[in-house]
Amino acid sequence: MASVSSNLQIRVRRPPSQPADLELIEAPRPALTNGSFLARALWLALDPFPAVKPGDLVPARGVGEVIDSRHEVFGVGSLVELDCGLQQLCVSDGQHARLLHPGQTPASTALGVLGTPGMAAYFGLLDAARLRPGETVLVSAAANAAGAMAGQIAMLKGARAIGIAGSREKCDWVTRHARFTACINHGAEKVSARLRQLAPHGVDVYFDNVGGALLDGIVAGHNFAPGARVVQNHLQPATPAGLNGVQLLRSNPREYEHRRGEFLREAIAWYGAGRIAAKDHVVDGLANAPAHLLLAMQGGNFGRPLVRV
């Protein structure tokens, strides 16, 4: 553990394909300037990130406690969600930072079902796709934070939810805890053929967390109902051939920032009443972050990948 005069960080050595491509270094404690605050990270979320250069800090969203402040809004002792990077201490000018809502308890939920992944599911389904009761919603990566939230919102709004996940263990969680109607294990079942059994009239909304071959296979298998919508919630959206009238939509939670309060009111009530299940995949300490991040980038995590700092 670094002292308060220094700051442990995870930086990029080379484009990551193994944990050794990311290195743990000890940097100086960051300096505070007027209009900024210093936060000590409590939780850091591990997400795929765009290309970075060798030497760059690994990007990460985090929840931290403000320990020094020259900012009018974020005072010492406040719990804040912010762009922190994989490090113990981070300085922010308040841009893209927000105080935690009292209902975001435990604080880690602000990085998962009650945070950006939850918002992506909520607005992607209800606003972009305009989900209607009675429709069939298909969700890929259904055990991750956005996927699990999407299926549960669909069920709460009177639709059916069918998940796709990569193992029997994940599918069991999706149907037992997140209470989806069904879950397809793409490691052991042919997705398109199983979909024809589960949704003989086709899928109305596909909440797509992965893209690629899975989306191509669903398109090729003619698994979409007339008027279907695909909500793409991943870094590399694409337009596959043969969509034939299927509407392609993007889920971008930052476009809905002005409506965050609307999401939190409903989602916190659901979560507090036990109507939303969430699964986190937690490791302790920044030293364990590189291996955990690589596992998540390869789809090997089970639940929201987090580091408890």
The 8 nearest C-alpha neighbors of each residue, nearest first, counted from 0:
[[1, 2, 7, 284, 6, 3, 285, 5],
 [2, 0, 5, 6, 7, 3, 25, 4],
 [1, 3, 4, 5, 0, 6, 28, 7],
 [2, 4, 5, 1, 28, 6, 88, 0],
 [5, 3, 28, 2, 27, 6, 1, 29],
 [6, 4, 28, 27, 3, 2, 26, 1],
 [5, 7, 26, 28, 25, 27, 87, 88],
 [8, 6, 25, 86, 87, 24, 1, 26],
 [9, 7, 86, 24, 23, 85, 10, 25],
 [8, 10, 23, 22, 85, 57, 56, 86],
 [11, 9, 56, 22, 55, 57, 21, 54],
 [10, 12, 21, 53, 54, 55, 13, 20],
 [11, 13, 53, 20, 21, 54, 22, 10],
 [12, 14, 53, 20, 11, 15, 21, 52],
 [15, 13, 16, 20, 12, 11, 53, 51],
 [16, 14, 20, 17, 13, 21, 18, 11],
 [15, 17, 14, 20, 293, 18, 19, 13],
 [16, 18, 19, 20, 15, 293, 290, 21],
 [19, 17, 290, 289, 20, 21, 293, 16],
 [20, 18, 21, 17, 22, 289, 12, 15],
 [21, 19, 15, 12, 18, 13, 17, 11],
 [22, 20, 11, 19, 12, 10, 18, 289],
 [23, 21, 10, 9, 24, 11, 12, 19],
 [22, 24, 9, 8, 286, 10, 7, 21],
 [25, 23, 8, 7, 22, 26, 9, 10],
 [24, 26, 7, 6, 8, 5, 27, 23],
 [25, 27, 6, 5, 7, 24, 28, 8],
 [28, 26, 5, 6, 29, 4, 25, 7],
 [27, 29, 5, 4, 6, 30, 26, 3],
 [30, 28, 27, 31, 90, 89, 88, 6],
 [31, 29, 28, 32, 90, 37, 27, 89],
 [30, 32, 35, 36, 29, 37, 90, 33],
 [33, 31, 35, 34, 30, 69, 36, 92],
 [32, 34, 69, 35, 31, 70, 36, 68],
 [33, 35, 70, 69, 92, 32, 36, 71],
 [34, 36, 92, 70, 69, 91, 33, 32],
 [37, 35, 68, 91, 90, 69, 67, 70],
 [36, 38, 90, 67, 65, 89, 66, 68],
 [39, 37, 65, 64, 63, 89, 66, 88],
 [38, 40, 88, 63, 64, 87, 65, 41],
 [39, 41, 63, 87, 42, 62, 88, 38],
 [40, 42, 63, 308, 62, 307, 39, 43],
 [43, 41, 307, 62, 61, 306, 308, 40],
 [42, 44, 61, 306, 305, 60, 59, 62],
 [45, 43, 305, 60, 59, 61, 304, 46],
 [44, 46, 304, 292, 305, 59, 43, 47],
 [45, 47, 48, 44, 59, 292, 296, 295],
 [48, 46, 296, 45, 49, 295, 234, 292],
 [47, 49, 46, 50, 58, 51, 234, 57],
 [50, 48, 51, 47, 234, 58, 235, 46],
 [49, 51, 48, 52, 14, 47, 15, 53],
 [50, 52, 49, 55, 53, 14, 11, 57],
 [51, 53, 55, 54, 50, 11, 13, 14],
 [54, 52, 12, 11, 13, 55, 51, 14],
 [53, 55, 11, 10, 12, 52, 56, 13],
 [56, 54, 10, 11, 53, 52, 57, 51],
 [55, 57, 10, 9, 58, 84, 11, 54],
 [56, 58, 10, 85, 84, 9, 55, 11],
 [59, 57, 84, 56, 85, 48, 60, 83],
 [60, 58, 84, 85, 83, 44, 82, 45],
 [59, 61, 82, 44, 83, 81, 43, 84],
 [62, 60, 43, 81, 42, 83, 80, 44],
 [63, 61, 80, 42, 79, 41, 40, 81],
 [62, 64, 40, 41, 39, 38, 79, 78],
 [63, 65, 78, 38, 39, 77, 76, 66],
 [64, 66, 38, 75, 76, 77, 37, 67],
 [65, 67, 75, 38, 37, 64, 76, 39],
 [68, 66, 37, 75, 36, 65, 38, 69],
 [67, 69, 36, 70, 74, 75, 37, 35],
 [68, 70, 34, 33, 35, 36, 71, 32],
 [69, 71, 34, 35, 68, 73, 72, 36],
 [70, 72, 73, 69, 74, 34, 68, 35],
 [73, 71, 70, 74, 93, 98, 69, 68],
 [74, 72, 70, 71, 77, 75, 68, 36],
 [73, 75, 77, 68, 72, 76, 65, 70],
 [74, 76, 65, 66, 67, 77, 68, 73],
 [75, 77, 65, 64, 74, 66, 78, 67],
 [78, 76, 65, 75, 64, 74, 79, 73],
 [79, 77, 64, 63, 99, 98, 65, 76],
 [78, 80, 98, 63, 99, 62, 97, 77],
 [81, 79, 62, 97, 96, 61, 98, 99],
 [80, 82, 96, 61, 83, 60, 79, 95],
 [83, 81, 60, 59, 61, 84, 95, 96],
 [82, 84, 89, 60, 61, 81, 59, 85],
 [83, 85, 59, 58, 57, 86, 82, 56],
 [84, 86, 9, 57, 59, 8, 58, 83],
 [87, 85, 8, 7, 84, 88, 9, 6],
 [86, 88, 40, 7, 6, 39, 8, 89],
 [89, 87, 39, 38, 86, 6, 40, 37],
 [88, 90, 38, 83, 37, 91, 39, 87],
 [89, 91, 37, 36, 38, 35, 29, 31],
 [92, 90, 93, 35, 36, 89, 37, 94],
 [91, 93, 35, 94, 34, 36, 90, 70],
 [94, 92, 96, 91, 95, 35, 97, 73],
 [93, 95, 96, 92, 91, 81, 97, 82],
 [96, 94, 81, 93, 97, 82, 80, 92],
 [97, 95, 81, 93, 94, 80, 79, 82],
 [98, 96, 80, 79, 99, 81, 95, 93],
 [97, 99, 79, 78, 80, 100, 77, 96],
 [100, 98, 79, 78, 101, 97, 103, 80],
 [99, 101, 102, 103, 98, 263, 104, 109],
 [102, 100, 103, 99, 104, 106, 98, 105],
 [103, 101, 100, 104, 267, 99, 271, 263],
 [104, 102, 100, 101, 106, 109, 108, 105],
 [105, 103, 106, 102, 108, 101, 107, 109],
 [104, 106, 107, 108, 103, 109, 102, 101],
 [105, 107, 104, 108, 103, 109, 62, 99],
 [106, 108, 109, 105, 110, 42, 111, 62],
 [107, 109, 111, 113, 110, 106, 112, 103],
 [110, 108, 114, 113, 107, 111, 103, 106],
 [111, 109, 114, 108, 107, 44, 115, 113],
 [112, 110, 108, 114, 113, 116, 109, 144],
 [111, 113, 117, 114, 108, 144, 116, 148],
 [114, 112, 109, 108, 117, 111, 103, 266],
 [115, 113, 109, 110, 111, 117, 112, 116],
 [114, 116, 118, 117, 119, 252, 110, 111],
 [117, 115, 145, 119, 118, 111, 114, 144],
 [116, 118, 112, 120, 115, 114, 119, 145],
 [117, 119, 121, 115, 120, 116, 252, 122],
 [120, 118, 116, 252, 117, 123, 121, 250],
 [119, 121, 149, 123, 117, 118, 145, 122],
 [122, 120, 118, 123, 124, 119, 125, 117],
 [121, 123, 126, 125, 124, 119, 120, 118],
 [124, 122, 127, 250, 120, 119, 121, 126],
 [125, 123, 128, 122, 121, 130, 126, 120],
 [124, 126, 129, 122, 130, 121, 123, 128],
 [125, 127, 122, 129, 128, 123, 124, 121],
 [126, 128, 123, 129, 124, 125, 122, 248],
 [127, 129, 124, 130, 126, 125, 123, 228],
 [130, 128, 125, 126, 127, 124, 131, 123],
 [129, 131, 125, 128, 124, 132, 134, 204],
 [130, 132, 134, 133, 129, 158, 157, 156],
 [133, 131, 157, 158, 134, 156, 130, 153],
 [132, 134, 158, 157, 131, 159, 135, 156],
 [135, 133, 158, 132, 131, 203, 159, 136],
 [134, 136, 159, 203, 202, 158, 160, 204],
 [137, 135, 204, 160, 205, 159, 203, 161],
 [136, 138, 205, 161, 162, 160, 206, 204],
 [139, 137, 162, 206, 141, 205, 146, 163],
 [138, 140, 163, 141, 207, 208, 162, 164],
 [141, 139, 164, 142, 146, 143, 163, 208],
 [140, 142, 146, 147, 139, 162, 138, 143],
 [143, 141, 147, 140, 302, 169, 173, 146],
 [144, 142, 302, 146, 141, 147, 145, 140],
 [143, 145, 147, 303, 146, 111, 112, 116],
 [146, 144, 116, 148, 117, 120, 147, 143],
 [147, 145, 141, 149, 143, 148, 144, 140],
 [146, 148, 141, 142, 150, 144, 149, 145],
 [147, 149, 145, 151, 146, 150, 117, 152],
 [150, 148, 120, 146, 152, 147, 151, 145],
 [151, 149, 153, 160, 147, 152, 148, 179],
 [150, 152, 154, 148, 153, 149, 155, 147],
 [153, 151, 155, 149, 154, 150, 148, 156],
 [152, 154, 150, 158, 156, 151, 155, 149],
 [153, 155, 158, 151, 157, 156, 152, 159],
 [156, 154, 152, 153, 157, 151, 158, 274],
 [155, 157, 153, 154, 158, 152, 132, 131],
 [158, 156, 132, 154, 155, 133, 153, 159],
 [157, 159, 133, 132, 134, 154, 153, 156],
 [160, 158, 135, 154, 136, 180, 134, 153],
 [161, 159, 136, 150, 179, 180, 137, 135],
 [162, 160, 137, 181, 182, 180, 179, 136],
 [161, 163, 182, 138, 141, 137, 139, 183],
 [162, 164, 139, 183, 182, 141, 140, 184],
 [165, 163, 140, 184, 141, 170, 166, 169],
 [166, 164, 184, 186, 185, 169, 163, 167],
 [167, 165, 169, 168, 184, 164, 186, 170],
 [166, 168, 170, 169, 184, 171, 165, 164],
 [169, 167, 171, 166, 170, 172, 165, 173],
 [170, 168, 172, 166, 171, 167, 142, 164],
 [169, 171, 173, 167, 182, 172, 168, 164],
 [172, 170, 168, 169, 174, 173, 175, 167],
 [173, 171, 169, 175, 176, 170, 174, 168],
 [174, 172, 177, 170, 171, 175, 176, 179],
 [173, 175, 178, 179, 171, 172, 177, 176],
 [176, 174, 172, 178, 173, 171, 177, 179],
 [175, 177, 172, 178, 173, 174, 276, 171],
 [176, 178, 173, 276, 179, 174, 175, 151],
 [179, 177, 174, 175, 176, 173, 180, 151],
 [178, 180, 174, 160, 181, 177, 173, 161],
 [179, 181, 160, 161, 159, 178, 174, 182],
 [182, 180, 161, 179, 174, 162, 183, 160],
 [183, 181, 162, 170, 161, 163, 174, 184],
 [182, 184, 163, 185, 162, 164, 190, 188],
 [185, 183, 164, 186, 165, 166, 187, 188],
 [184, 186, 188, 187, 165, 183, 190, 164],
 [187, 185, 184, 165, 188, 166, 164, 189],
 [186, 188, 185, 184, 189, 166, 167, 165],
 [189, 187, 185, 184, 190, 186, 183, 193],
 [188, 190, 192, 191, 193, 185, 187, 186],
 [191, 189, 193, 192, 188, 194, 185, 183],
 [190, 192, 194, 193, 220, 189, 217, 195],
 [193, 191, 195, 194, 189, 190, 196, 220],
 [194, 192, 196, 190, 195, 191, 189, 197],
 [195, 193, 197, 191, 196, 192, 198, 190],
 [194, 196, 199, 192, 198, 193, 197, 191],
 [195, 197, 193, 194, 199, 198, 192, 191],
 [196, 198, 194, 195, 199, 193, 181, 161],
 [199, 197, 201, 195, 200, 194, 196, 202],
 [198, 200, 195, 201, 196, 197, 194, 222],
 [201, 199, 198, 224, 202, 195, 223, 222],
 [202, 200, 224, 223, 222, 198, 199, 203],
 [201, 203, 223, 224, 135, 204, 222, 136],
 [204, 202, 227, 135, 224, 134, 136, 228],
 [203, 205, 136, 228, 227, 229, 202, 137],
 [204, 206, 137, 229, 207, 136, 138, 230],
 [207, 205, 138, 230, 137, 229, 204, 231],
 [206, 208, 231, 139, 205, 209, 232, 230],
 [209, 207, 232, 233, 139, 140, 231, 210],
 [208, 210, 207, 233, 211, 139, 140, 213],
 [211, 209, 214, 207, 213, 208, 212, 236],
 [212, 210, 213, 214, 215, 209, 237, 239],
 [211, 213, 215, 214, 216, 210, 217, 209],
 [212, 214, 216, 215, 211, 210, 217, 209],
 [213, 215, 217, 210, 216, 212, 211, 218],
 [216, 214, 212, 218, 213, 217, 219, 239],
 [217, 215, 219, 213, 218, 214, 220, 212],
 [216, 218, 220, 214, 219, 215, 222, 191],
 [217, 219, 215, 221, 216, 220, 214, 242],
 [220, 218, 216, 221, 217, 215, 241, 222],
 [219, 221, 217, 222, 218, 191, 216, 192],
 [222, 220, 218, 219, 223, 217, 201, 191],
 [221, 223, 201, 220, 217, 202, 218, 224],
 [224, 222, 201, 202, 221, 227, 203, 225],
 [223, 225, 201, 202, 227, 203, 200, 226],
 [226, 224, 227, 223, 245, 203, 244, 201],
 [227, 225, 245, 224, 228, 244, 203, 246],
 [228, 226, 203, 245, 224, 225, 204, 223],
 [229, 227, 246, 204, 245, 247, 128, 203],
 [228, 230, 205, 247, 204, 248, 246, 206],
 [229, 231, 248, 206, 249, 207, 205, 250],
 [232, 230, 207, 249, 250, 233, 248, 229],
 [231, 233, 208, 250, 207, 230, 249, 234],
 [234, 232, 208, 235, 231, 209, 236, 210],
 [233, 235, 236, 232, 49, 47, 48, 209],
 [236, 234, 233, 237, 210, 209, 232, 231],
 [237, 235, 231, 234, 233, 210, 238, 232],
 [238, 236, 239, 235, 210, 211, 231, 247],
 [237, 239, 240, 236, 247, 242, 241, 215],
 [240, 238, 237, 215, 241, 242, 218, 214],
 [241, 239, 242, 238, 215, 218, 243, 219],
 [240, 242, 243, 239, 218, 219, 244, 215],
 [241, 243, 245, 240, 244, 218, 239, 246],
 [244, 242, 241, 245, 240, 246, 218, 225],
 [243, 245, 242, 246, 226, 225, 227, 241],
 [246, 244, 227, 242, 228, 243, 226, 247],
 [245, 247, 228, 229, 244, 227, 248, 226],
 [248, 246, 229, 228, 230, 245, 249, 231],
 [249, 247, 230, 229, 231, 246, 250, 127],
 [250, 248, 231, 230, 251, 232, 247, 123],
 [249, 251, 123, 232, 119, 231, 230, 252],
 [250, 252, 253, 254, 249, 119, 255, 232],
 [251, 253, 119, 255, 254, 118, 250, 115],
 [254, 252, 256, 255, 251, 115, 257, 119],
 [253, 255, 252, 256, 251, 257, 250, 258],
 [256, 254, 252, 253, 258, 257, 259, 251],
 [255, 257, 253, 259, 258, 254, 252, 260],
 [256, 258, 255, 259, 260, 254, 253, 261],
 [259, 257, 255, 256, 261, 260, 262, 254],
 [258, 260, 262, 256, 261, 257, 263, 255],
 [261, 259, 263, 262, 258, 264, 257, 256],
 [260, 262, 258, 264, 259, 263, 265, 266],
 [261, 263, 259, 260, 265, 264, 266, 118],
 [264, 262, 260, 266, 265, 267, 261, 259],
 [265, 263, 261, 262, 267, 266, 260, 268],
 [264, 266, 268, 263, 262, 267, 269, 261],
 [265, 267, 263, 269, 268, 264, 262, 270],
 [268, 266, 270, 269, 263, 264, 265, 271],
 [267, 269, 271, 265, 266, 270, 272, 264],
 [270, 268, 274, 266, 272, 267, 271, 275],
 [271, 269, 275, 267, 273, 272, 268, 274],
 [270, 272, 268, 273, 269, 267, 274, 102],
 [271, 273, 269, 270, 274, 268, 275, 267],
 [274, 272, 270, 271, 275, 269, 276, 268],
 [273, 275, 269, 272, 270, 276, 271, 151],
 [276, 274, 270, 273, 269, 277, 151, 177],
 [277, 275, 177, 176, 274, 278, 273, 270],
 [278, 276, 275, 279, 112, 144, 147, 302],
 [277, 279, 302, 303, 280, 276, 144, 301],
 [278, 280, 303, 302, 281, 304, 277, 305],
 [281, 279, 304, 302, 303, 301, 305, 300],
 [282, 280, 305, 306, 279, 304, 283, 307],
 [283, 281, 306, 307, 305, 287, 284, 280],
 [282, 284, 307, 306, 308, 287, 281, 285],
 [283, 285, 308, 286, 287, 307, 306, 282],
 [284, 286, 288, 287, 308, 306, 283, 86],
 [285, 287, 284, 288, 23, 289, 283, 9],
 [288, 286, 285, 284, 289, 290, 291, 282],
 [287, 289, 285, 291, 286, 290, 292, 306],
 [290, 288, 18, 292, 291, 287, 21, 293],
 [289, 291, 18, 293, 292, 288, 287, 294],
 [292, 290, 288, 294, 289, 293, 295, 287],
 [291, 293, 295, 289, 294, 290, 45, 288],
 [294, 292, 296, 290, 295, 291, 289, 297],
 [293, 295, 299, 291, 297, 292, 296, 300],
 [294, 296, 300, 298, 292, 297, 293, 299],
 [297, 295, 293, 298, 294, 47, 292, 46],
 [296, 298, 294, 295, 299, 293, 300, 292],
 [299, 297, 295, 296, 300, 294, 165, 301],
 [298, 300, 294, 295, 297, 301, 296, 293],
 [301, 299, 295, 298, 294, 302, 304, 280],
 [302, 300, 280, 299, 142, 303, 169, 143],
 [303, 301, 279, 278, 143, 280, 142, 300],
 [302, 304, 279, 280, 144, 143, 305, 278],
 [305, 303, 280, 45, 281, 44, 302, 279],
 [306, 304, 44, 281, 43, 45, 280, 303],
 [305, 307, 282, 43, 42, 283, 281, 308],
 [308, 306, 283, 42, 284, 41, 282, 305],
 [307, 284, 41, 42, 306, 283, 285, 40]]
